[in-house]
Amino acid sequence: MLQNYFKIAWRNLIRNKTYSLLTLLGLASGMTCVLLLGLYVRDELSYDRYHKNAAHIYRVNLDIRWADNEYKLGIASAPMGPALQHEYPEIRNVLRIKTGNENLFRVGEKALYVKHLIYADSTLFSFFDYTFIAGSPKTALMHPNSVVLTRKLAMNLFGKTDGLLGKTVLFKEDQPFTVAGIIGDIPGNHHLKFDAILPYTNPKASGIRLEKWDSFNSAVYVLLNQESDRAGLESKMPAFYKKYIAKTIGDDSRAKVKFNVTFQPLTEMHLRSTHLMGEENGSTMAYVYTFSAIGLFILLIAIFNYINLATARSAGRAKEIGVRKAIGSLKIHLVAQFLTESFLLAFLASFVSLTLLYTLLPFFNLIADKSLSLDFWNWQTAGFLAIFTVLVGLVSGLYPAFILSRFKPVSVLKGSFTGSGKGALLRKSLVVLQFAISMVMIVGTIVVYRQLQYMRTTQLGFNQEQVISLALKSPSVQESATVLKTRLLQNGLITNASLTNGSVGGEINDKSTYSFYVGGKEQPISTEHFAVDADFLKVLKIRLKEGRNFSPELSSDSTGAVLVNEAMLKRLGWKNRTTGLIEVNEKKVAIAGVINDFHLRSLHNQIEPLLLVMSRKKGDHLLIRVAPKNIPAALAYVQKTFEEVNPNQPFEYTFLDQTFAEQYRSDERKGGLFLAFSGIAIFIACLGLFGLATFTAEQRRKEIGVRKVLGASVASVVALLSQDFLKLVLIAIALATPVGWYVMRQWLMDFAYKIDIDWWVFALAGSLALLIALLTVIFQSVKTALMNPVQSLRAE
């Protein structure tokens, strides 16, 4: 019996090639999208879950409110870790990690900048699971001058991974470290990204002050006992704060300080940390929900298409069903037959889908910046794909099977069969739902594109074009920075240069609390700050709103002059810079000048109060403005001069505009994914509309024949057939507009600076939906309108 079902199902598919191709294409496209997005979502949800102790690892987060300052931090101070372990027996172990800036590593003549490195306690390897190629996790970080390298960095420095234990690596040119371990490259779904690990307890290398309670610069992790209660531990933190921290940060009875210590599960850090300072641009659950919804909607659209196309063939198969029932077929036999056809199509679609998945996965990884893969030969994967295919076949075929098997043989064979009104309502409802989803995705595509354009084109408050940024990481390069700047300015291709001890467009600079005074009353403000020279404003073309710039002629500027931005004045509530004084180096001085607000980082971040101090010391960044007339020649001159001043030092540079563009790369990747899958959803929805058009044309063929005999024109017939579909699309637009507005408004909440969602966005999206629908049905409508009425009426 089952063999007969498959034989008949195969014959039906071959006999109706157009129907089979449309259905197969729709299901395969939907299944491919679901699998791709499923891999993406699974990867996002898998972060750090592979560690043996993942369920018991927590990071210490701080929520600090002091006067009008508020900080949400995923970092704490160095002494907090040991103190927590000493105070609370439920904490089995602690780990402290500080993320390091890009620094120079040298082995013999080989020198390179390592962008990602961390300083970690020796307990690192009892918290997180890394694969050791050489060395032991028990001893790798026990010595303060030991270093652990990843396979990639070891290959770059030594050209091999074996026989490296005991080898010497120079850090910052003057600090020798001994290789104590080689580990495999870090998995992509680990929240830590690094190429080298240095000991946390080496203050010369890390700059960490192990005893300083008010210096928040390290991530502190705790490993709880299995039976420990996180909520119970958090309830003890107010007492811990009063005992260890309150006095050290100046919290007395008059200071209204709110200091909350919470413990964030390791497995939530990747997707639930964008509220924390410095982690605003991370991934979020919103993207997981969005891509999960897109995948589900695309699959539903594909299933709706199958239902529409199957019911569109109902009139053509009515006589077949009538004959089958007349000769004794039971309803269950007919249901089994139609479900067999559905399962056959689903398995064929699954085969096509896996072929598409194998072909598209490299491109998807490129767009998504992932390294996703699917092991087709793994039994768990094979089992999941089989179950997934069966479910798709069952859900797709169940409704058509029961509807088609209910036809009454007497009515069908008499020629008095008509489609059910409920069936027509369902088909129209499915098309409305398909196009409503498509409309939301069109709106989303337009809004995402406009927001990305807005971020790329918005003025940042300074001119980042034609500015080269050199990171000066090694001590010798920093010592020669002034000489390098002087030599560069001798060439007319270099218009200006500035040395800074801070970053523009990169990592967050130091934050400290400064005291401002008005009428003797102190107002503490925590602010980001860094040191610059007198040419900083000229290089970046930042405007001075009031006061003066730093002056190299005034020796007092290097010890007591500051510039603040407009946001600082707004935070202080001052009308101008002369309203009060600021305490710098234990003396109260007037603010030298106020600069216009400018963005230190991407538009994800609000412009915060900023304080600039003047420094005559060596800098760690050199900003170089080059003439726009010949940028390649200017870059070549910069490289040549750098190598002359700093022989045997690696030359690495970035253009400042590229640095800012890189901060939007994640948004652009997600926008590209959204655009691609929106296009696929619209394409599949059009297949469903085409199926309904085919069904309607088939049902109204005799009516159209009569109209043509009575003199109806082709244009009037096309209009008659098209207007019903356009009404459905208009209903879809009306339903999708408020949904699209709400969804994209929520998406834009992640940006501190964002576009407005204008009315024309919905008008454009609706027009596109109508145009797509019209182009989809016009072909079938014209084909039906041109049909010879004699053929339509022959059966009468």
PyMOL commands that set and color helices and strands:
alter all, ss='L'
color gray80, all
select helices_A, chain A and resi 2-15+17-45+54-56+80-87+124-127+151-158+203-206+230-234+237-245+266-268+285-312+314-326+331-368+379-404+409-414+421-457+475-479+481-488+536-540+557-560+566-572+577-579+628-645+656-662+665-699+701-709+714-748+759-785+789-793
alter helices_A, ss='H'
color red, helices_A
select strands_A, chain A and resi 57-66+69-73+76-77+91-100+103-107+110-114+117-120+132-135+146-150+168-171+175-183+196-199+216-224+257-265+467-471+494-500+511-518+521-532+544-547+562-565+581-584+587-589+593-595+610-614+621-626+653-655
alter strands_A, ss='S'
color yellow, strands_A
deselect
rebuild
show_as cartoon
